[in-house]
C-alpha cells in the first residue's frame, strides 16, 4: 500500500513538472526545507576577485562617521563629517552683552568600530564653501574649510560607548564632548542677527575630521547628526542672567555627508596589495575582501552556469541555490565583521547595478539571507530565482554579481573570507539543489 502511494506521488509530480515546462522560473522555489529526492552540487565553477569600490552616495544617510582606523590588512582609513548647522528654534535672543563661558560640540554615540581604548585626534573646522541641497555627495567628495581647527585643545578623544555622561545635574546617554574655542563661541554670540536672518550665510557648516590616533587600532564613531544629543551648545551669561545655554543643531533638512579616505598602501598584506591594488585576479582563489565606507567589493562570476545543465536540454528545476561566504578571520578583537552583506546584480546588456530577483526588496530578509552566522562564521544568500533565470536565459542578467557590505556608507566594517580554491572546504561556493525531468 505504501509503495503504491509513493509511486502515485512520483507520477503526479512528473506530470505536474511536464505540464509546467513553459513557466519554469519559480518552480520549486518554495520547497525550502524538504529536498529529498533532489540532486545536489557545490562544484559550479566560480571566478572571483576583490576590487576597489565605486563611488557611493553618502548624502543625508541615516548615520555619519568620524574617526581613524589602522588595519594591518586594509591599511589606514579616515572618516569625516561635513554638515550644515541650524538654529535650535525659530529665533535666538542671547540678551544684552552675552559673554561665552564655553562652547561644546556633542556627538551622540550610535555605534562604533575599532578599539575604544585608543584616543583619536578629532578636529573641528569651519566650512568656507556652501553645502548644496541639490547636489549629491559621495564618499570621495570634499568641501573647502578653514584649516585652523576650532578645538579648544589639540588632544585625542577617547570613546566610552556604554557610559552615560553627566552634564550639570542631568544624565545623558553616551556621547562625545569636544570643547571648541572661546573665540568661536563668542563670535556666534556676537552675530545674533546674522544667525536669525540666515545662519547658513554666516556659518556655512562644519567639517569634523580625524588626523591621528594613539593605541593599537584607533576607532570610528558612528553618530546620528540629527539626534537631540548632537549639536553645538553655547554656555554663556549676559547682563542679567548667569548659566544660560543655547544649542545649535542639525535638522533632517540640513545637508550632511560622510567622507572616507582609504590609504591602502599602508597594508602589510601582500595578498591584499597584489589582488586589490595590482589587480592580480588569480589571488581570488586564495582570499577575498570586502570593506564598508566605500572601500572594497568582491566581484563574483559564474562563467559556466548558463550551460551547466545543457545535457538536460535546460529541463532543470532549481529548488534552492545558496551562495556561501566563509569568514577566515573570525576572531577579530577590534576589526569586526559586517553584520550584513548584500549582493548587487548586474544587467547583461547595459551593465547597470540592480536588485537580484531574490533580494529582500522583493522577498524577505529571512528568505534572502546575508546575515552573519557567528557559529559557522559564514554568510548565506539564497539566490534561487537568479540562478534559475540565468540557466533558462530569462531576463537580462549577467553571470557576474558584486558582494558588498550592506549599508556601506554608514558601516566601515570589513571582512576577509575564503577564496574559490576547489581544495578548500570553506571556499566561496554555490550550493544547488535541483531536479531534472
C-alpha positions as CSV (number, residue, x, y, z in Angstrom):
1,X,0.0,0.0,0.0
2,X,2.8,2.5,0.9
3,X,4.7,1.6,-2.2
4,X,1.6,2.3,-4.4
5,X,1.1,5.7,-2.7
6,X,4.7,6.6,-3.2
7,X,4.6,5.6,-6.9
8,X,1.4,7.6,-7.4
9,X,3.0,10.7,-5.9
10,X,6.1,10.4,-8.1
11,X,3.9,10.0,-11.2
12,X,1.8,13.1,-10.3
13,X,5.0,15.1,-9.7
14,X,6.4,14.2,-13.1
15,X,3.1,15.0,-14.8
16,X,3.0,18.4,-13.0
17,X,6.5,19.3,-13.9
18,X,6.0,18.3,-17.6
19,X,2.8,20.4,-17.8
20,X,4.6,23.5,-16.4
21,X,7.5,23.3,-18.8
22,X,6.7,26.8,-20.2
23,X,6.8,28.5,-16.8
24,X,9.9,27.2,-15.1
25,X,11.4,30.2,-13.4
26,X,9.9,29.8,-9.9
27,X,9.2,26.0,-9.9
28,X,10.3,24.5,-6.7
29,X,11.2,27.9,-5.1
30,X,9.0,27.2,-2.0
31,X,10.4,23.7,-1.5
32,X,12.9,25.0,1.0
33,X,13.1,22.5,3.8
34,X,12.3,19.1,2.3
35,X,14.7,18.5,-0.6
36,X,14.5,14.7,-0.5
37,X,14.7,13.2,-4.0
38,X,16.7,16.1,-5.5
39,X,20.2,16.2,-6.8
40,X,22.9,18.4,-5.3
41,X,26.1,20.1,-6.5
42,X,28.6,22.5,-4.9
43,X,31.1,22.2,-7.7
44,X,29.9,25.0,-10.0
45,X,33.0,27.0,-11.1
46,X,33.3,30.5,-9.6
47,X,35.7,33.2,-10.7
48,X,36.2,35.9,-8.1
49,X,38.5,38.7,-7.1
50,X,38.3,41.9,-5.0
51,X,38.5,45.4,-6.3
52,X,38.1,49.0,-5.1
53,X,34.5,50.1,-4.7
54,X,33.0,52.7,-7.0
55,X,31.6,55.9,-5.6
56,X,28.7,55.6,-3.2
57,X,26.3,58.3,-2.2
58,X,26.6,59.3,1.4
59,X,24.3,62.4,1.3
60,X,22.0,62.6,4.3
61,X,22.5,59.0,5.2
62,X,20.9,57.6,8.4
63,X,24.3,57.9,10.2
64,X,27.6,59.7,9.8
65,X,31.1,58.5,10.8
66,X,34.2,60.2,12.1
67,X,37.4,58.5,13.1
68,X,40.7,56.9,12.1
69,X,41.5,53.1,11.8
70,X,44.8,51.4,11.4
71,X,44.2,48.0,9.9
72,X,47.1,45.6,9.1
73,X,45.3,44.2,6.1
74,X,43.3,47.2,4.8
75,X,45.7,49.9,5.7
76,X,44.7,53.2,7.2
77,X,41.2,54.6,6.9
78,X,39.8,58.0,7.9
79,X,36.3,59.2,8.0
80,X,34.9,62.7,8.5
81,X,31.6,64.5,8.5
82,X,30.5,67.6,6.5
83,X,27.4,69.1,7.9
84,X,25.2,72.2,7.9
85,X,24.0,73.6,11.3
86,X,20.6,75.2,12.1
87,X,19.2,77.2,15.0
88,X,17.7,75.2,17.8
89,X,14.4,77.1,17.4
90,X,12.7,79.8,15.3
91,X,15.0,82.6,16.6
92,X,17.6,83.2,19.2
93,X,17.9,86.0,21.8
94,X,21.2,86.0,23.8
95,X,20.2,89.1,25.8
96,X,22.4,92.2,26.5
97,X,26.1,91.8,26.3
98,X,26.3,88.0,26.2
99,X,29.7,86.5,27.2
100,X,30.7,83.0,26.3
101,X,31.6,80.6,29.1
102,X,32.3,77.6,26.9
103,X,31.2,76.1,23.6
104,X,30.9,72.4,23.2
105,X,30.3,70.1,20.2
106,X,28.5,66.9,21.2
107,X,28.2,63.8,19.1
108,X,25.8,61.0,20.0
109,X,27.3,57.6,20.1
110,X,25.1,55.4,18.0
111,X,27.7,52.7,17.5
112,X,31.4,52.4,16.9
113,X,34.0,50.3,15.1
114,X,37.6,49.6,16.3
115,X,39.4,49.9,19.6
116,X,37.8,52.2,22.1
117,X,40.9,52.1,24.3
118,X,42.5,54.3,21.6
119,X,42.4,58.1,21.5
120,X,41.6,59.6,18.2
121,X,42.6,63.2,17.2
122,X,39.2,64.5,16.1
123,X,39.3,68.1,14.8
124,X,36.5,70.5,14.0
125,X,36.8,73.0,11.2
126,X,34.5,75.8,9.8
127,X,33.4,75.4,6.2
128,X,34.2,78.2,3.7
129,X,32.1,76.7,1.0
130,X,28.3,76.2,0.9
131,X,26.8,72.7,1.0
132,X,24.2,72.4,-1.8
133,X,20.9,70.7,-1.1
134,X,20.5,70.0,-4.9
135,X,23.8,68.1,-5.1
136,X,24.8,64.5,-4.4
137,X,27.9,64.0,-2.2
138,X,29.9,60.8,-2.3
139,X,32.5,59.1,0.0
140,X,35.2,60.9,-2.0
141,X,33.6,64.3,-2.1
142,X,35.2,67.3,-0.3
143,X,34.2,70.8,0.6
144,X,36.5,73.7,1.4
145,X,37.1,74.6,5.0
146,X,39.3,76.8,7.1
147,X,42.4,74.7,8.1
148,X,42.6,76.2,11.6
149,X,40.9,73.8,14.0
150,X,38.1,75.1,16.2
151,X,39.1,72.8,19.0
152,X,39.9,74.3,22.4
153,X,42.6,71.7,22.9
154,X,44.6,69.8,20.3
155,X,44.2,66.4,22.1
156,X,43.0,62.9,21.4
157,X,39.4,61.9,22.3
158,X,38.6,58.5,23.9
159,X,35.3,56.8,23.4
160,X,33.1,55.2,26.1
161,X,30.2,53.8,24.1
162,X,28.4,52.3,27.1
163,X,28.9,55.0,29.6
164,X,26.3,57.7,30.4
165,X,27.5,61.3,30.6
166,X,26.7,63.6,33.5
167,X,26.2,67.2,32.5
168,X,25.3,69.6,35.3
169,X,22.6,67.7,37.1
170,X,21.4,65.7,34.1
171,X,22.4,62.2,33.0
172,X,22.6,61.6,29.2
173,X,23.2,58.5,27.1
174,X,26.7,58.1,25.7
175,X,28.1,60.9,23.6
176,X,31.4,62.6,22.8
177,X,32.0,66.1,24.0
178,X,34.5,68.3,22.1
179,X,35.2,71.7,23.6
180,X,35.5,74.5,21.0
181,X,37.5,77.8,21.2
182,X,36.2,80.7,23.2
183,X,36.6,82.9,20.2
184,X,34.3,80.7,18.1
185,X,31.6,80.7,20.7
186,X,31.9,84.4,21.3
187,X,31.6,85.1,17.6
188,X,28.4,83.2,17.5
189,X,27.0,85.3,20.4
190,X,28.1,88.5,18.7
191,X,26.3,87.7,15.5
192,X,22.8,87.0,16.8
193,X,21.2,89.0,14.0
194,X,23.1,87.0,11.3
195,X,22.1,83.8,12.9
196,X,18.5,84.8,12.9
197,X,18.5,86.2,9.4
198,X,20.1,83.2,7.8
199,X,22.5,81.1,9.8
200,X,23.9,79.4,6.7
201,X,25.1,82.7,5.3
202,X,27.2,83.3,8.4
203,X,28.0,79.7,9.5
204,X,28.2,77.6,6.3
205,X,28.7,74.4,8.4
206,X,31.4,72.2,9.9
207,X,33.8,69.6,8.9
208,X,34.5,67.1,11.7
209,X,37.5,65.0,10.8
210,X,40.3,62.8,12.3
211,X,44.0,63.4,12.0
212,X,45.7,60.6,14.0
213,X,45.2,58.1,16.8
214,X,47.1,56.5,19.7
215,X,46.6,52.9,20.7
216,X,46.5,49.7,18.7
217,X,43.9,50.4,16.1
218,X,42.0,53.6,16.5
219,X,38.2,53.7,16.1
220,X,35.4,55.2,14.1
221,X,32.5,56.8,15.9
222,X,29.1,56.2,14.2
223,X,26.8,59.0,15.1
224,X,23.4,60.5,14.3
225,X,23.8,64.1,13.4
226,X,20.0,64.7,13.8
227,X,19.9,63.4,17.3
228,X,18.9,65.7,20.1
229,X,22.3,64.8,21.7
230,X,24.2,66.1,18.7
231,X,24.9,69.9,18.3
232,X,26.9,72.9,19.4
233,X,25.9,74.1,22.9
234,X,26.8,77.6,23.9
235,X,27.2,78.1,27.6
236,X,27.1,81.9,28.4
237,X,25.9,84.7,30.7
238,X,24.6,88.2,30.0
239,X,24.0,91.4,31.9
240,X,21.0,89.9,33.8
241,X,21.3,86.1,33.8
242,X,24.0,83.6,34.6
243,X,24.3,79.9,33.5
244,X,22.5,80.3,30.1
245,X,22.8,77.9,27.3
246,X,21.6,77.5,23.7
247,X,22.1,74.6,21.3
248,X,22.6,74.8,17.5
249,X,21.6,71.5,15.9
250,X,21.5,69.6,12.7
251,X,18.0,69.2,11.4
252,X,16.8,66.5,9.0
253,X,16.7,69.2,6.3
254,X,20.3,70.1,6.7
255,X,22.8,68.7,4.2
256,X,25.4,66.4,5.6
257,X,27.6,63.6,4.2
258,X,30.5,61.3,5.3
259,X,33.8,61.5,3.5
260,X,36.1,58.4,3.6
261,X,39.8,58.3,2.7
262,X,41.5,54.9,2.5
263,X,45.3,54.6,2.4
264,X,45.7,51.0,1.1
265,X,49.4,51.4,0.6
266,X,49.8,51.1,4.3
267,X,48.6,47.5,4.1
268,X,51.0,44.8,5.3
269,X,49.2,42.1,3.4
270,X,50.9,41.1,0.2
271,X,47.7,39.3,-1.0
272,X,45.6,42.4,-0.4
273,X,48.0,44.7,-2.2
274,X,48.5,42.4,-5.2
275,X,44.9,41.4,-5.6
276,X,43.1,44.7,-4.9
277,X,45.7,47.3,-5.9
278,X,47.7,45.5,-8.5
279,X,44.7,43.6,-10.0
280,X,46.1,40.1,-9.7
281,X,42.8,38.4,-10.1
282,X,44.3,34.9,-9.7
283,X,44.7,35.5,-6.0
284,X,40.9,35.4,-5.6
285,X,41.5,31.6,-5.3
286,X,43.2,32.2,-2.0
287,X,41.5,35.0,-0.2
288,X,38.9,37.7,-0.8
289,X,37.9,41.0,0.8
290,X,35.0,43.4,1.3
291,X,35.1,46.7,3.2
292,X,32.4,49.3,4.1
293,X,32.9,53.0,3.8
294,X,33.0,52.8,0.0
295,X,36.2,50.7,0.3
296,X,36.4,47.3,-1.3
297,X,33.9,44.9,-3.0
298,X,34.2,41.4,-4.4
299,X,33.2,40.5,-8.0
300,X,31.9,37.0,-8.4
301,X,31.3,35.3,-11.8
302,X,29.6,32.0,-12.6
303,X,31.1,31.7,-16.1
304,X,29.7,28.3,-17.0
305,X,26.4,28.3,-15.1
306,X,24.2,29.1,-18.0
307,X,25.4,25.9,-19.7
308,X,25.9,23.7,-16.7
309,X,22.6,21.8,-17.3
310,X,22.7,21.8,-21.1
311,X,22.8,18.0,-21.0
312,X,19.2,18.1,-19.7
313,X,18.2,20.5,-22.5
314,X,17.5,23.0,-19.7
315,X,14.8,20.8,-18.3
316,X,16.0,21.6,-14.7
317,X,14.2,22.9,-11.7
318,X,16.4,24.8,-9.1
319,X,14.9,24.1,-5.7
320,X,17.5,26.0,-3.8
321,X,20.7,27.9,-4.7
322,X,22.8,29.3,-1.9
323,X,26.0,31.4,-2.2
324,X,28.2,30.6,0.9
325,X,30.8,33.1,2.2
326,X,33.1,31.9,5.0
327,X,35.0,34.3,7.3
328,X,38.6,33.3,7.7
329,X,39.4,35.9,10.3
330,X,36.6,35.2,12.8
331,X,38.4,36.1,16.0
332,X,39.0,39.8,15.3
333,X,39.2,41.7,18.6
334,X,38.5,45.1,17.2
335,X,38.2,45.0,13.4
336,X,34.9,43.1,13.4
337,X,33.0,41.5,10.5
338,X,30.0,43.2,9.0
339,X,26.6,42.1,10.4
340,X,25.1,42.0,6.9
341,X,26.4,41.7,3.4
342,X,24.4,42.2,0.2
343,X,24.6,41.3,-3.4
344,X,24.3,43.6,-6.4
345,X,23.1,42.1,-9.6
346,X,24.4,43.4,-13.0
347,X,22.5,43.8,-16.2
348,X,23.8,41.8,-19.2
349,X,23.3,44.4,-21.9
350,X,23.7,47.7,-20.0
351,X,25.9,46.6,-17.0
352,X,23.6,48.6,-14.6
353,X,23.6,47.6,-11.0
354,X,20.2,46.2,-9.9
355,X,18.4,44.1,-7.3
356,X,18.5,40.4,-7.8
357,X,15.0,38.8,-8.0
358,X,15.8,37.1,-4.7
359,X,16.7,40.3,-2.9
360,X,14.7,41.1,0.2
361,X,13.5,44.2,-1.6
362,X,11.2,41.7,-3.4
363,X,11.1,38.8,-1.0
364,X,12.1,38.9,2.7
365,X,15.3,39.0,4.8
366,X,14.6,35.5,6.1
367,X,14.4,34.2,2.6
368,X,17.3,36.2,1.1
369,X,19.8,35.9,4.0
370,X,23.1,37.7,4.1
371,X,23.3,37.9,7.9
372,X,26.4,36.7,9.7
373,X,26.2,33.3,11.4
374,X,28.5,33.5,14.4
375,X,28.5,29.7,15.0
376,X,29.5,28.8,11.4
377,X,31.4,32.0,10.7
378,X,29.6,32.4,7.4
379,X,27.0,34.2,5.4
380,X,24.5,32.5,3.1
381,X,22.5,34.1,0.3
382,X,19.5,32.3,-1.3
383,X,19.7,33.2,-4.9
384,X,17.4,30.6,-6.4
385,X,15.4,32.8,-8.7
386,X,18.5,34.4,-10.1
387,X,20.2,31.0,-10.8
388,X,17.0,29.6,-12.4
389,X,16.6,32.6,-14.7
390,X,20.3,32.6,-15.6
391,X,20.1,28.9,-16.6
392,X,17.0,29.5,-18.7
393,X,18.4,32.7,-20.1
394,X,15.3,34.6,-18.9
395,X,15.6,38.3,-18.2
396,X,18.7,40.4,-18.8
397,X,21.0,39.0,-16.1
398,X,24.8,39.0,-16.3
399,X,26.6,36.0,-14.9
400,X,28.5,38.5,-12.7
401,X,27.5,39.9,-9.3
402,X,29.1,42.2,-6.7
403,X,29.4,41.3,-3.0
404,X,29.4,44.4,-0.8
405,X,28.9,45.5,2.8
406,X,25.2,46.3,3.3
407,X,24.8,50.0,4.1
408,X,28.4,50.6,3.2
409,X,28.0,54.4,3.6
410,X,27.2,54.0,7.3
411,X,29.2,50.9,8.2
412,X,33.0,50.8,8.0
413,X,33.4,47.1,8.9
414,X,35.5,44.7,6.8
415,X,35.7,41.0,6.1
416,X,38.4,38.7,4.9
417,X,36.9,35.5,3.5
418,X,38.0,32.3,1.8
419,X,38.6,32.3,-2.0
420,X,37.4,29.9,-4.7
421,X,40.1,27.2,-4.5
422,X,38.2,23.9,-5.0
423,X,40.5,22.2,-2.5
424,X,39.3,24.3,0.4
425,X,36.2,23.0,2.3
426,X,35.3,26.6,3.3
427,X,35.7,28.1,-0.2
428,X,33.4,30.6,-1.7
429,X,30.9,28.3,-3.3
430,X,27.4,28.0,-4.8
431,X,25.3,25.1,-3.4
432,X,22.5,24.0,-5.7
433,X,19.7,21.5,-5.0
434,X,17.9,20.7,-8.2
435,X,15.7,18.2,-10.2
436,X,15.7,17.3,-13.9
437,X,12.9,15.9,-16.0
